[in-house]
């Protein structure tokens, strides 16, 4: 007997709100880390920050390369596409 795929269900609003916040914070932290990396002269600090960037980009990649996390009803819009290099 073949299984019939279920239609996708909308995500709960609380989960969407958390995803919007997480996406925004990870993206902001990537920008902050890049700014700090540009200031660093120390090779060890640069290597460490580059490793951190890799981890943060991997977290952001969970949303997909064209991710725009929609703001759920009652939450301000303004999420931008993921800034993946």
GROMACS elastic network, one bead per residue, 0.5 to 0.9 nm:
[ bonds ]
;  ai    aj funct       b0    kb
    5     8     6  0.89175   500
    6     9     6  0.84436   500
    8    11     6  0.89982   500
   10    13     6  0.86916   500
   11    14     6  0.83598   500
   11    15     6  0.65754   500
   11    16     6  0.66010   500
   12    15     6  0.53654   500
   12    16     6  0.64527   500
   12    17     6  0.88177   500
   13    16     6  0.50384   500
   13    17     6  0.61146   500
   13    18     6  0.85998   500
   13    72     6  0.60664   500
   13    73     6  0.77801   500
   14    17     6  0.51164   500
   14    18     6  0.62313   500
   14    19     6  0.86104   500
   14    72     6  0.85655   500
   15    18     6  0.51388   500
   15    19     6  0.61281   500
   15    20     6  0.86575   500
   16    20     6  0.61268   500
   16    21     6  0.86275   500
   16    69     6  0.79090   500
   16    70     6  0.76670   500
   16    71     6  0.71163   500
   16    72     6  0.62228   500
   17    20     6  0.51928   500
   17    21     6  0.63360   500
   17    22     6  0.86354   500
   17    70     6  0.89723   500
   17    71     6  0.69144   500
   17    72     6  0.64189   500
   17    75     6  0.75949   500
   18    21     6  0.51720   500
   18    22     6  0.60578   500
   18    23     6  0.85338   500
   19    22     6  0.50209   500
   19    23     6  0.59458   500
   19    24     6  0.84315   500
   19    69     6  0.72711   500
   20    23     6  0.52369   500
   20    24     6  0.61335   500
   20    25     6  0.86095   500
   20    68     6  0.89900   500
   20    69     6  0.58607   500
   20    70     6  0.72598   500
   20    71     6  0.65553   500
   20    72     6  0.86097   500
   20    79     6  0.73399   500
   21    24     6  0.51826   500
   21    25     6  0.61107   500
   21    26     6  0.85702   500
   22    25     6  0.52039   500
   22    26     6  0.60562   500
   22    27     6  0.84446   500
   22    60     6  0.89354   500
   23    26     6  0.53178   500
   23    27     6  0.60733   500
   23    28     6  0.85358   500
   23    59     6  0.86739   500
   23    60     6  0.66326   500
   23    63     6  0.80026   500
   23    69     6  0.75485   500
   23    79     6  0.83982   500
   23    82     6  0.80989   500
   24    27     6  0.52168   500
   24    28     6  0.61035   500
   24    29     6  0.85784   500
   24    79     6  0.71915   500
   24    80     6  0.84618   500
   25    28     6  0.50166   500
   25    29     6  0.60091   500
   25    30     6  0.85199   500
   26    29     6  0.50467   500
   26    30     6  0.61671   500
   26    31     6  0.87362   500
   26    56     6  0.65254   500
   26    57     6  0.82668   500
   26    59     6  0.75382   500
   26    60     6  0.66428   500
   27    30     6  0.51102   500
   27    31     6  0.64565   500
   27    32     6  0.87691   500
   27    56     6  0.80900   500
   27    57     6  0.83946   500
   27    60     6  0.71525   500
   27    82     6  0.71870   500
   27    83     6  0.70463   500
   28    31     6  0.51244   500
   28    32     6  0.62076   500
   28    33     6  0.85849   500
   29    33     6  0.59789   500
   29    34     6  0.84708   500
   29    53     6  0.89439   500
   29    56     6  0.79075   500
   30    33     6  0.50990   500
   30    34     6  0.61397   500
   30    35     6  0.86342   500
   30    52     6  0.87112   500
   30    53     6  0.63692   500
   30    56     6  0.64852   500
   30    57     6  0.74794   500
   30    83     6  0.87872   500
   31    34     6  0.51073   500
   31    35     6  0.62400   500
   31    36     6  0.86986   500
   32    35     6  0.51288   500
   32    36     6  0.62773   500
   32    37     6  0.85815   500
   33    36     6  0.50758   500
   33    37     6  0.59985   500
   33    38     6  0.86214   500
   33    49     6  0.67561   500
   33    50     6  0.85592   500
   33    52     6  0.79851   500
   33    53     6  0.69811   500
   34    38     6  0.62282   500
   34    39     6  0.88519   500
   34    49     6  0.80672   500
   34    50     6  0.85493   500
   34    53     6  0.77467   500
   35    38     6  0.52694   500
   35    39     6  0.67398   500
   36    39     6  0.52312   500
   36    40     6  0.64753   500
   36    46     6  0.89515   500
   36    49     6  0.81474   500
   37    40     6  0.52497   500
   37    41     6  0.84833   500
   37    45     6  0.79946   500
   37    46     6  0.59691   500
   37    49     6  0.62896   500
   37    50     6  0.76787   500
   38    41     6  0.82905   500
   38    46     6  0.85904   500
   40    43     6  0.78561   500
   40    45     6  0.68414   500
   40    46     6  0.62386   500
   41    44     6  0.89320   500
   41    45     6  0.78622   500
   41    46     6  0.73212   500
   42    45     6  0.53892   500
   42    46     6  0.62148   500
   42    47     6  0.87330   500
   43    46     6  0.50013   500
   43    47     6  0.60998   500
   43    48     6  0.85311   500
   44    47     6  0.51604   500
   44    48     6  0.61565   500
   44    49     6  0.86124   500
   45    48     6  0.50410   500
   45    49     6  0.60915   500
   45    50     6  0.85236   500
   46    49     6  0.51185   500
   46    50     6  0.60608   500
   46    51     6  0.85910   500
   47    50     6  0.50773   500
   47    51     6  0.62356   500
   47    52     6  0.86416   500
   48    51     6  0.51653   500
   48    52     6  0.62818   500
   48    53     6  0.87142   500
   49    53     6  0.61391   500
   49    54     6  0.86710   500
   50    54     6  0.63376   500
   50    55     6  0.88339   500
   51    54     6  0.51077   500
   51    55     6  0.65023   500
   51    56     6  0.87807   500
   52    55     6  0.51616   500
   52    56     6  0.62259   500
   52    57     6  0.85984   500
   53    56     6  0.50441   500
   53    57     6  0.59659   500
   53    58     6  0.84392   500
   54    57     6  0.52026   500
   54    58     6  0.61786   500
   54    59     6  0.87323   500
   55    58     6  0.51414   500
   55    59     6  0.63861   500
   55    60     6  0.88042   500
   56    59     6  0.50503   500
   56    60     6  0.62663   500
   56    61     6  0.85509   500
   57    61     6  0.59458   500
   57    62     6  0.88195   500
   57    83     6  0.87230   500
   57    84     6  0.68296   500
   57    85     6  0.87096   500
   58    62     6  0.67580   500
   59    62     6  0.56091   500
   59    63     6  0.79937   500
   60    63     6  0.58674   500
   60    64     6  0.75514   500
   60    65     6  0.85808   500
   60    67     6  0.88043   500
   60    82     6  0.70259   500
   60    83     6  0.84672   500
   60    84     6  0.78214   500
   61    64     6  0.50357   500
   61    65     6  0.62135   500
   61    67     6  0.83145   500
   61    82     6  0.79729   500
   61    84     6  0.75397   500
   62    65     6  0.84214   500
   62    67     6  0.87578   500
   63    66     6  0.78100   500
   63    67     6  0.52283   500
   63    68     6  0.78418   500
   63    69     6  0.77512   500
   63    82     6  0.78561   500
   64    67     6  0.50032   500
   64    68     6  0.86380   500
   64    82     6  0.79030   500
   65    81     6  0.82121   500
   65    82     6  0.66152   500
   65    83     6  0.83467   500
   65    84     6  0.67338   500
   66    81     6  0.60374   500
   66    82     6  0.63819   500
   66    83     6  0.88942   500
   66    84     6  0.87926   500
   67    80     6  0.82052   500
   67    81     6  0.54562   500
   67    82     6  0.55997   500
   68    79     6  0.62421   500
   68    80     6  0.58902   500
   68    82     6  0.66967   500
   69    79     6  0.62336   500
   69    80     6  0.78193   500
   69    81     6  0.78992   500
   69    82     6  0.89175   500
   70    77     6  0.73791   500
   70    78     6  0.86100   500
   70    79     6  0.69289   500
   71    74     6  0.80219   500
   71    75     6  0.56955   500
   71    76     6  0.65153   500
   71    77     6  0.53684   500
   71    78     6  0.77714   500
   71    79     6  0.72392   500
   72    75     6  0.56781   500
   72    76     6  0.82281   500
   72    77     6  0.83229   500
   73    76     6  0.82259   500
   76    79     6  0.88221   500
   79    82     6  0.87427   500
   80    83     6  0.82228   500
   81    84     6  0.87156   500
